[in-house]
Amino acid sequence: MPRICIYPKDVAQLTGRSYDAAKRLVRRARQAAGKPAGALVSMQDFCRLTGLDEAEVSRALNGPSASINPRSA
């Protein structure tokens, strides 16, 4: 089952930023999505903020066989 939530460790790995910088980026994505502190951040929330392609991020985190696009299944 593909993951839909993204965590600072994932962001650090994807972007090459430090863990602390990744935490700030996840916090900004959460705020931009209008979610309360402590709420989970979805890949969609993160990708909207950063402009990264959601399918590309999903492949990087879930592997090439996992897809978030139901039409490709």
GIZI-V470080 format. One record per residue. N is the residue number from 1. PHI is phi in radians with two decimals (999 if undefined). BURIAL is # if it has 24 or more other ideal C-beta (glycine too) atoms within 12 Angstrom, else .. Layout:
# GIZI-V470080
N_PHI_BURIAL + N_PHI_BURIAL
This chain:
# GIZI-V470080
1_999_. + 2_-1.24_# + 3_-1.33_. + 4_-2.06_. + 5_-1.72_# + 6_-2.18_# + 7_-2.14_# + 8_-0.94_# + 9_-1.06_. + 10_-1.13_# + 11_-1.10_# + 12_-1.06_. + 13_-1.19_. + 14_-1.20_# + 15_-1.72_. + 16_1.40_. + 17_-1.44_. + 18_-1.22_. + 19_-1.06_. + 20_-1.12_. + 21_-1.14_. + 22_-1.15_# + 23_-1.07_. + 24_-1.13_. + 25_-1.16_# + 26_-1.14_# + 27_-1.09_# + 28_-1.12_. + 29_-1.12_# + 30_-1.11_# + 31_-1.15_. + 32_-1.11_. + 33_-1.46_. + 34_1.31_. + 35_-1.65_. + 36_-1.29_. + 37_-0.98_. + 38_1.57_. + 39_-1.26_. + 40_-1.22_. + 41_-1.89_# + 42_-1.48_# + 43_-1.05_# + 44_-1.09_# + 45_-1.02_# + 46_-1.10_# + 47_-1.20_# + 48_-1.07_. + 49_-1.25_# + 50_-1.54_# + 51_1.44_. + 52_-1.29_# + 53_-1.28_. + 54_-1.09_# + 55_-1.14_. + 56_-1.16_. + 57_-1.12_# + 58_-1.08_# + 59_-1.10_. + 60_-1.15_# + 61_-1.56_# + 62_-1.81_. + 63_1.65_. + 64_-1.18_. + 65_-1.40_. + 66_-1.55_. + 67_-2.33_. + 68_-1.64_# + 69_-1.65_. + 70_-1.13_. + 71_-1.24_. + 72_-1.53_. + 73_-1.44_.
